[in-house]
Amino acid sequence: MRVNPQYLAQVSPLVALSVSAAITATFETNTAHRLDWLAAVLRLLNLADADIRDVAPKILDVIASRLSGAYMQISEARPGDPSLRRISQLNRQVVEIRRLAA
């Protein structure tokens, strides 16, 4: 979390996608930072890249599921939390990218 998410532009697409899976494992801490990192990965994601073409759909499914779970958990605990809007937007983006990856 101490590194700027733009750092991901310097790593391979597979590493960036792996980072997105790792950072979405939990949203209990540093939620805003985790969402920033995920947004950075989604901006950089190129589904035409051969290195990620086969694994991207599965990883995106996992991320979408984690985002949905985080949304439900946060909305129950803190219904007015501003991160809910961002989680919802990113989840829609992940689902759309996943649809394009199919």
Sequence and secondary structure as in RCSB ss.txt:
>XXXX:A:sequence
MRVNPQYLAQVSPLVALSVSAAITATFETNTAHRLDWLAAVLRLLNLADADIRDVAPKILDVIASRLSGAYMQIS
EARPGDPSLRRISQLNRQVVEIRRLAA
>XXXX:A:secstr
  S GGGGGGS HHHHHHHHHHHTS  SS HHHHHHHHHHHHHH  TT TTTTTTHHHHHHHHHHHHHHHHHHHH
HH TT THHHHHHHHHHHHHHHHHHH 
